[in-house]
């Protein structure tokens, strides 16, 4: 059975003794927030494409580490084929300002039936809210 390895953040290579195939997967993740104040909702979105077509057979999950070290995992919701979103609102900790680190993982099967797993990391800063 062929094995699959990650060549870089956007390319998966199927290691087959007879044939090596590069599978072009585009995995984009973005983070948006209205402010740096405690209690702000952080919006995350992700998209997955192969050969400019959405990958439909995939899931996306986020693993967050808060500035105080607490961790949580939550799934993204599929909004339409190849597009995912989630809102994170557990940021009301003025005593722990800092970066909320999100490890976003996508897993699925390509249009050519090759399993894949990709990961990207983003950070969103939340302040103490004390600007005096």
PADRENDO-839543 format. One record per atom (N, C-alpha, C, O): y negated, x, z; residue in three letters. Coordinates in Angstrom, 2 decimals. Atoms other than C-alpha are relative to their C-alpha. Layout:
c2;c1;c3;kolpa
Y;X;Z;ALA
...
***
This chain:
c2;c1;c3;kolpa
1.18;0.84;0.00;UNK
0.00;0.00;0.00;UNK
-1.24;0.88;0.00;UNK
-1.28;1.87;0.73;UNK
1.22;-0.79;0.04;UNK
-3.47;1.35;-0.84;UNK
-0.75;-0.09;1.32;UNK
-0.67;-1.10;2.01;UNK
0.88;0.04;-1.17;UNK
-5.81;2.26;2.00;UNK
-1.44;-0.06;-0.48;UNK
-1.75;0.30;-1.61;UNK
1.41;0.14;0.35;UNK
-9.53;1.60;2.07;UNK
-0.82;0.84;0.95;UNK
-0.61;0.79;2.16;UNK
0.88;-0.81;-0.83;UNK
-12.17;4.03;3.31;UNK
-1.45;-0.27;-0.39;UNK
-1.74;-0.69;-1.50;UNK
1.43;0.18;0.23;UNK
-15.94;3.84;3.63;UNK
-0.58;1.30;-0.52;UNK
-0.51;2.33;0.16;UNK
0.59;-1.20;0.58;UNK
-17.68;6.31;1.33;UNK
-1.43;0.18;0.48;UNK
-1.83;1.30;0.80;UNK
1.33;0.03;-0.58;UNK
-21.20;5.41;2.43;UNK
-0.26;-1.44;0.38;UNK
0.66;-2.26;0.33;UNK
0.25;1.34;-0.52;UNK
-22.93;2.29;3.72;UNK
0.12;-1.11;-1.04;UNK
0.18;-2.28;-0.66;UNK
-0.08;1.03;1.02;UNK
-22.68;0.46;0.39;UNK
1.19;0.15;-0.95;UNK
1.32;-0.65;-1.88;UNK
-1.11;-0.20;0.92;UNK
-19.53;1.77;-1.28;UNK
1.31;0.12;0.77;UNK
1.41;0.86;1.74;UNK
-1.35;-0.08;-0.55;UNK
-15.89;1.24;-0.42;UNK
0.87;0.61;-1.09;UNK
0.74;0.25;-2.26;UNK
-0.90;-0.59;0.98;UNK
-13.23;3.35;-2.11;UNK
1.43;-0.36;0.38;UNK
1.86;-0.12;1.51;UNK
-1.40;0.30;-0.21;UNK
-9.67;2.12;-2.46;UNK
0.79;1.25;-0.32;UNK
0.75;1.75;-1.45;UNK
-0.79;-1.21;0.19;UNK
-7.36;5.10;-1.98;UNK
1.40;-0.40;-0.44;UNK
2.22;-0.82;0.38;UNK
-1.27;0.36;0.59;UNK
-4.43;4.48;-4.26;UNK
0.54;1.26;-0.65;UNK
-0.21;1.94;-1.35;UNK
-0.52;-1.23;0.58;UNK
-2.11;7.31;-5.29;UNK
-0.11;0.05;-1.52;UNK
-0.14;1.13;-2.11;UNK
0.05;0.04;1.46;UNK
-2.33;6.16;-8.90;UNK
-1.44;-0.11;-0.51;UNK
-1.78;0.46;-1.54;UNK
1.33;0.32;0.51;UNK
-5.95;4.99;-9.19;UNK
-1.00;-0.08;1.15;UNK
-0.71;-0.71;2.17;UNK
1.08;0.15;-0.97;UNK
-9.18;5.37;-7.21;UNK
-1.06;-0.90;-0.61;UNK
-1.53;-0.65;-1.72;UNK
0.97;0.97;0.50;UNK
-11.59;2.45;-7.59;UNK
-1.16;-0.09;1.00;UNK
-0.93;-0.30;2.19;UNK
1.18;0.20;-0.85;UNK
-15.16;2.32;-6.21;UNK
-0.38;-1.48;-0.10;UNK
-0.51;-2.03;-1.19;UNK
0.36;1.42;-0.05;UNK
-16.06;-1.20;-5.10;UNK
-1.41;-0.08;0.55;UNK
-1.64;0.20;1.72;UNK
1.41;0.02;-0.36;UNK
-19.81;-1.70;-5.03;UNK
-0.32;-1.24;0.83;UNK
-0.35;-2.36;0.31;UNK
0.37;1.09;-0.90;UNK
-20.72;-3.83;-2.00;UNK
-1.41;0.27;0.50;UNK
-1.69;1.35;1.02;UNK
1.36;-0.09;-0.51;UNK
-24.36;-4.45;-1.14;UNK
-0.07;-0.81;1.29;UNK
0.15;-2.02;1.29;UNK
0.09;0.63;-1.32;UNK
-24.83;-5.21;2.59;UNK
-1.41;0.24;0.53;UNK
-1.75;1.36;0.90;UNK
1.37;-0.09;-0.49;UNK
-28.41;-5.93;3.63;UNK
-0.14;-0.78;1.29;UNK
0.37;-1.90;1.41;UNK
0.24;0.65;-1.27;UNK
-29.49;-6.78;7.16;UNK
-1.48;0.16;0.33;UNK
-2.04;1.24;0.15;UNK
1.41;-0.09;-0.39;UNK
-33.01;-7.60;8.36;UNK
-0.21;-0.66;1.35;UNK
0.55;-1.53;1.78;UNK
0.37;0.49;-1.33;UNK
-34.66;-8.32;11.71;UNK
-1.45;-0.43;-0.06;UNK
-2.29;0.27;-0.64;UNK
1.37;0.50;-0.05;UNK
-37.79;-10.42;12.29;UNK
-0.27;-0.58;1.37;UNK
0.59;-1.23;1.97;UNK
0.45;0.62;-1.25;UNK
-39.72;-11.37;15.42;UNK
-1.50;-0.24;-0.08;UNK
-2.22;0.50;-0.75;UNK
1.42;0.36;0.05;UNK
-43.11;-13.03;15.96;UNK
-0.88;0.92;0.83;UNK
-2.05;1.11;0.51;UNK
0.79;-0.87;-0.88;UNK
-44.22;-10.69;18.74;UNK
0.92;0.95;0.75;UNK
2.14;0.91;0.60;UNK
-0.75;-0.92;-0.86;UNK
-43.17;-7.96;21.17;UNK
0.10;-0.53;1.43;UNK
0.60;0.17;2.31;UNK
0.04;0.55;-1.36;UNK
-43.58;-10.26;24.20;UNK
1.37;-0.47;0.48;UNK
2.19;-0.91;-0.32;UNK
-1.25;0.52;-0.55;UNK
-40.71;-11.15;26.55;UNK
0.17;-1.48;-0.38;UNK
-0.81;-2.22;-0.42;UNK
-0.28;1.38;0.39;UNK
-39.03;-14.42;25.51;UNK
-0.05;-0.23;-1.50;UNK
0.30;-1.32;-1.97;UNK
0.07;0.13;1.46;UNK
-39.58;-13.80;21.79;UNK
1.40;-0.14;-0.58;UNK
2.33;0.54;-0.15;UNK
-1.27;0.15;0.71;UNK
-36.76;-14.97;19.53;UNK
0.07;1.05;-1.10;UNK
-0.87;1.22;-1.88;UNK
-0.25;-0.99;1.05;UNK
-35.32;-12.25;17.31;UNK
0.91;-0.66;-1.04;UNK
2.00;-1.13;-0.71;UNK
-0.77;0.57;1.11;UNK
-34.10;-13.51;13.92;UNK
0.68;1.13;-0.76;UNK
0.06;2.13;-1.10;UNK
-0.75;-0.96;0.81;UNK
-31.39;-11.59;12.09;UNK
0.56;-0.72;-1.22;UNK
1.03;-1.85;-1.11;UNK
-0.62;0.56;1.20;UNK
-30.27;-12.22;8.53;UNK
0.78;1.10;-0.70;UNK
0.46;2.28;-0.60;UNK
-0.84;-0.95;0.72;UNK
-27.61;-10.57;6.39;UNK
0.42;-0.61;-1.33;UNK
0.53;-1.83;-1.47;UNK
-0.53;0.45;1.29;UNK
-26.44;-10.75;2.80;UNK
1.05;0.99;-0.48;UNK
0.97;2.19;-0.21;UNK
-1.09;-0.79;0.55;UNK
-23.32;-9.51;1.06;UNK
0.17;-0.34;-1.47;UNK
0.30;-1.51;-1.83;UNK
-0.20;0.19;1.43;UNK
-22.94;-9.00;-2.68;UNK
0.97;1.05;-0.53;UNK
1.06;2.16;0.00;UNK
-0.81;-0.94;0.76;UNK
-20.45;-7.40;-5.00;UNK
-0.29;-0.25;-1.47;UNK
-0.11;-1.37;-1.96;UNK
0.36;0.12;1.41;UNK
-21.53;-6.76;-8.58;UNK
-1.02;-1.12;-0.22;UNK
-0.89;-1.91;-1.15;UNK
1.08;0.99;0.05;UNK
-24.65;-8.93;-7.98;UNK
0.43;-1.44;0.20;UNK
-0.33;-2.35;-0.12;UNK
-0.46;1.35;-0.33;UNK
-22.56;-11.95;-6.92;UNK
0.28;-0.07;1.49;UNK
0.80;0.90;2.05;UNK
-0.25;0.10;-1.44;UNK
-22.35;-13.24;-3.33;UNK
1.49;0.12;0.34;UNK
2.35;-0.37;-0.39;UNK
-1.37;-0.06;-0.51;UNK
-19.21;-12.39;-1.38;UNK
0.18;-1.19;0.92;UNK
-0.53;-1.33;1.92;UNK
-0.18;1.25;-0.75;UNK
-17.93;-15.68;-0.05;UNK
1.02;0.12;1.12;UNK
0.92;-0.60;2.11;UNK
-1.07;-0.11;-0.98;UNK
-14.87;-14.56;1.93;UNK
-0.33;1.10;1.00;UNK
0.27;2.17;0.99;UNK
0.44;-1.01;-0.96;UNK
-16.63;-12.74;4.79;UNK
-0.55;-0.66;1.26;UNK
-0.95;-1.83;1.25;UNK
0.65;0.41;-1.25;UNK
-17.84;-13.04;8.37;UNK
-0.93;1.13;0.42;UNK
-0.71;2.30;0.09;UNK
0.96;-0.98;-0.51;UNK
-20.78;-11.29;10.04;UNK
-0.16;-0.26;1.49;UNK
-0.31;-1.41;1.93;UNK
0.11;0.08;-1.45;UNK
-21.02;-10.56;13.76;UNK
-1.02;1.03;0.49;UNK
-1.13;2.11;-0.09;UNK
0.94;-0.95;-0.61;UNK
-23.71;-8.92;15.91;UNK
0.46;0.35;1.41;UNK
0.93;-0.50;2.16;UNK
-0.26;-0.50;-1.35;UNK
-23.15;-6.81;19.00;UNK
-1.34;0.55;0.48;UNK
-1.85;1.52;-0.07;UNK
1.31;-0.42;-0.48;UNK
-26.37;-6.46;21.00;UNK
0.13;0.72;1.34;UNK
0.94;0.35;2.19;UNK
0.14;-0.67;-1.29;UNK
-27.20;-4.03;23.78;UNK
-1.46;-0.13;0.40;UNK
-2.35;0.35;-0.30;UNK
1.36;0.18;-0.50;UNK
-30.26;-5.00;25.82;UNK
-0.49;1.29;0.65;UNK
0.31;2.19;0.93;UNK
0.54;-1.22;-0.64;UNK
-32.61;-2.38;27.35;UNK
0.60;0.27;1.39;UNK
0.63;1.42;1.83;UNK
-0.60;-0.21;-1.33;UNK
-30.95;-2.96;30.77;UNK
1.48;0.35;-0.08;UNK
2.14;0.50;0.95;UNK
-1.39;-0.39;0.19;UNK
-27.53;-2.10;29.28;UNK
0.96;-1.17;-0.15;UNK
2.12;-0.97;-0.52;UNK
-0.87;1.18;0.18;UNK
-26.16;-5.68;29.21;UNK
0.35;-0.15;-1.48;UNK
-0.45;0.17;-2.36;UNK
-0.48;0.13;1.38;UNK
-24.11;-6.45;26.10;UNK
0.46;-1.42;-0.28;UNK
0.90;-2.14;0.62;UNK
-0.49;1.31;0.44;UNK
-23.25;-9.57;24.12;UNK
0.43;0.11;-1.46;UNK
-0.04;0.97;-2.20;UNK
-0.47;0.08;1.38;UNK
-21.47;-10.43;20.88;UNK
-0.15;-1.44;-0.45;UNK
0.16;-2.37;0.30;UNK
0.15;1.37;0.52;UNK
-22.23;-13.43;18.68;UNK
0.13;0.00;-1.52;UNK
-0.24;0.96;-2.18;UNK
-0.19;0.08;1.45;UNK
-21.38;-14.61;15.17;UNK
-1.25;-0.48;-0.72;UNK
-2.06;-1.22;-0.15;UNK
1.03;0.54;0.88;UNK
-23.82;-15.20;12.34;UNK
0.54;-1.31;-0.58;UNK
1.75;-1.51;-0.67;UNK
-0.37;1.23;0.70;UNK
-23.82;-18.63;10.68;UNK
-0.21;0.21;-1.49;UNK
-1.23;0.77;-1.90;UNK
0.15;-0.10;1.45;UNK
-23.23;-18.77;6.93;UNK
-0.98;-1.09;-0.44;UNK
-0.74;-2.27;-0.18;UNK
0.99;0.98;0.47;UNK
-26.29;-20.46;5.36;UNK
0.29;-0.46;-1.42;UNK
0.05;-1.61;-1.76;UNK
-0.53;0.30;1.34;UNK
-24.96;-20.34;1.79;UNK
0.81;1.22;-0.43;UNK
0.74;2.26;0.24;UNK
-0.91;-1.11;0.34;UNK
-22.49;-18.09;-0.08;UNK
-0.68;1.37;0.03;UNK
-1.68;1.61;-0.65;UNK
0.49;-1.36;-0.09;UNK
-23.07;-14.46;0.84;UNK
-1.21;0.21;0.88;UNK
-1.71;1.33;0.97;UNK
1.20;-0.10;-0.84;UNK
-25.99;-15.21;3.22;UNK
0.29;-0.55;1.40;UNK
0.93;-1.60;1.56;UNK
-0.30;0.31;-1.39;UNK
-25.89;-15.34;7.02;UNK
-1.26;0.17;0.84;UNK
-2.11;1.00;0.55;UNK
1.15;-0.10;-0.91;UNK
-28.40;-15.89;9.84;UNK
0.44;-0.28;1.43;UNK
1.44;-0.95;1.68;UNK
-0.19;0.30;-1.41;UNK
-28.55;-15.93;13.61;UNK
-1.33;0.24;0.72;UNK
-2.12;1.09;0.32;UNK
1.17;-0.17;-0.86;UNK
-31.27;-16.28;16.27;UNK
0.47;0.50;1.36;UNK
1.44;-0.02;1.92;UNK
-0.31;-0.55;-1.32;UNK
-31.18;-14.23;19.48;UNK
-1.22;-0.19;0.87;UNK
-2.29;0.34;0.57;UNK
1.17;0.30;-0.83;UNK
-33.42;-15.49;22.27;UNK
0.14;0.44;1.45;UNK
-0.63;0.00;2.30;UNK
-0.19;-0.48;-1.36;UNK
-32.14;-13.70;25.38;UNK
-0.85;1.26;0.22;UNK
-0.32;2.34;0.50;UNK
0.91;-1.15;-0.11;UNK
-35.25;-11.45;25.57;UNK
-1.02;-0.16;1.11;UNK
-2.01;0.58;1.13;UNK
1.00;0.28;-1.04;UNK
-37.07;-12.82;28.62;UNK
0.23;0.86;1.25;UNK
0.52;0.34;2.33;UNK
-0.21;-0.95;-1.09;UNK
-36.77;-9.70;30.79;UNK
-1.15;0.98;0.07;UNK
-1.00;2.13;-0.33;UNK
1.16;-0.90;-0.04;UNK
-40.26;-8.25;31.41;UNK
0.24;1.25;0.85;UNK
-0.44;2.26;0.66;UNK
-0.30;-1.17;-0.84;UNK
-38.77;-5.91;34.03;UNK
0.83;1.05;-0.75;UNK
1.02;2.16;-0.25;UNK
-0.79;-0.94;0.81;UNK
-36.66;-4.26;31.27;UNK
-0.53;0.06;-1.43;UNK
0.15;-0.39;-2.35;UNK
0.48;-0.12;1.37;UNK
-38.88;-3.54;28.26;UNK
0.80;1.06;-0.75;UNK
1.40;1.95;-0.15;UNK
-0.67;-1.02;0.79;UNK
-37.41;-1.58;25.40;UNK
0.65;-0.58;-1.25;UNK
0.36;-1.70;-1.66;UNK
-0.66;0.39;1.24;UNK
-35.22;-1.75;22.33;UNK
1.26;-0.81;0.25;UNK
2.09;-0.46;1.09;UNK
-1.23;0.78;0.09;UNK
-32.62;-4.41;21.74;UNK
0.72;0.54;-1.23;UNK
0.24;0.41;-2.36;UNK
-0.74;-0.65;1.08;UNK
-30.00;-2.61;19.65;UNK
1.06;-0.98;-0.52;UNK
1.90;-1.45;0.24;UNK
-0.95;0.91;0.64;UNK
-28.04;-4.79;17.20;UNK
0.90;0.79;-0.95;UNK
0.42;1.37;-1.92;UNK
-1.00;-0.53;0.94;UNK
-24.84;-3.46;15.60;UNK
0.54;-1.21;-0.75;UNK
1.20;-2.06;-0.17;UNK
-0.38;1.15;0.81;UNK
-24.19;-5.88;12.76;UNK
1.19;0.42;-0.86;UNK
1.12;1.40;-1.61;UNK
-1.23;-0.32;0.72;UNK
-20.68;-5.90;11.28;UNK
0.37;-1.12;-0.96;UNK
0.33;-2.30;-0.60;UNK
-0.49;0.94;1.00;UNK
-19.46;-7.58;8.11;UNK
1.45;0.36;-0.31;UNK
1.77;1.53;-0.52;UNK
-1.40;-0.20;0.35;UNK
-15.75;-8.03;7.42;UNK
0.39;-1.08;-0.99;UNK
-0.08;-2.21;-0.91;UNK
-0.46;1.00;0.95;UNK
-14.05;-9.75;4.56;UNK
0.88;0.60;-1.06;UNK
1.46;1.68;-0.90;UNK
-0.81;-0.40;1.14;UNK
-12.27;-9.49;1.26;UNK
-0.86;-0.11;-1.25;UNK
-1.51;-1.13;-1.48;UNK
0.81;-0.02;1.22;UNK
-13.93;-8.53;-2.01;UNK
0.57;-0.96;-1.04;UNK
1.65;-1.53;-0.86;UNK
-0.45;0.84;1.10;UNK
-13.65;-10.50;-5.23;UNK
1.26;0.55;-0.67;UNK
1.96;-0.17;-1.37;UNK
-1.21;-0.62;0.56;UNK
-10.91;-8.04;-6.23;UNK
1.09;0.14;1.07;UNK
2.01;0.94;0.92;UNK
-0.99;0.08;-1.08;UNK
-8.95;-8.76;-3.00;UNK
0.21;1.30;0.78;UNK
1.32;1.59;1.21;UNK
-0.05;-1.21;-0.83;UNK
-9.76;-5.49;-1.21;UNK
-0.72;-0.30;1.31;UNK
-1.88;-0.71;1.29;UNK
0.68;0.23;-1.27;UNK
-10.49;-5.82;2.51;UNK
-1.10;1.04;0.23;UNK
-0.98;2.19;-0.20;UNK
1.08;-0.93;-0.31;UNK
-13.75;-4.28;3.73;UNK
-0.53;-0.28;1.39;UNK
-0.36;-1.38;1.93;UNK
0.69;0.10;-1.28;UNK
-15.62;-3.66;6.97;UNK
-1.20;0.93;-0.08;UNK
-1.05;2.13;-0.30;UNK
1.24;-0.78;0.07;UNK
-19.25;-2.50;7.01;UNK
-0.81;-0.22;1.27;UNK
-0.65;-1.25;1.93;UNK
0.82;0.13;-1.20;UNK
-21.73;-1.90;9.81;UNK
-1.38;0.60;-0.24;UNK
-1.53;1.63;-0.89;UNK
1.36;-0.53;-0.02;UNK
-25.48;-1.45;10.14;UNK
-0.58;-0.23;1.39;UNK
-0.18;-1.16;2.09;UNK
0.64;0.09;-1.31;UNK
-27.63;-0.90;13.23;UNK
-1.50;-0.19;-0.17;UNK
-2.14;0.50;-0.97;UNK
1.44;0.26;0.00;UNK
-31.12;-2.31;13.82;UNK
-0.48;-0.08;1.45;UNK
0.32;-0.29;2.36;UNK
0.57;0.10;-1.33;UNK
-33.46;-2.32;16.81;UNK
-1.26;-0.85;-0.05;UNK
-2.03;-0.79;-1.00;UNK
1.21;0.78;-0.15;UNK
-36.12;-4.75;17.96;UNK
-0.60;0.27;1.37;UNK
0.06;0.06;2.39;UNK
0.66;-0.36;-1.26;UNK
-38.62;-3.67;20.62;UNK
-0.63;-1.24;0.65;UNK
-1.30;-2.03;-0.02;UNK
0.65;1.03;-0.81;UNK
-39.68;-6.09;23.39;UNK
-0.70;0.70;1.15;UNK
-0.10;1.51;1.86;UNK
0.81;-0.67;-1.03;UNK
-42.48;-5.03;25.75;UNK
0.16;-0.70;1.36;UNK
0.91;-1.67;1.50;UNK
-0.01;0.62;-1.33;UNK
-43.02;-5.83;29.42;UNK
-0.93;-1.21;0.03;UNK
-0.87;-2.03;0.95;UNK
0.95;1.11;0.04;UNK
-45.77;-8.27;28.40;UNK
-1.25;0.25;0.82;UNK
-2.17;-0.57;0.82;UNK
1.14;-0.33;-0.85;UNK
-48.20;-6.57;30.78;UNK
-0.95;0.93;-0.77;UNK
-0.70;2.13;-0.90;UNK
0.94;-0.78;0.82;UNK
-51.18;-5.45;28.68;UNK
-1.31;0.28;0.75;UNK
-2.35;0.49;0.12;UNK
1.22;-0.26;-0.77;UNK
-53.67;-4.90;31.53;UNK
-0.21;1.46;0.24;UNK
-1.19;1.85;0.87;UNK
***
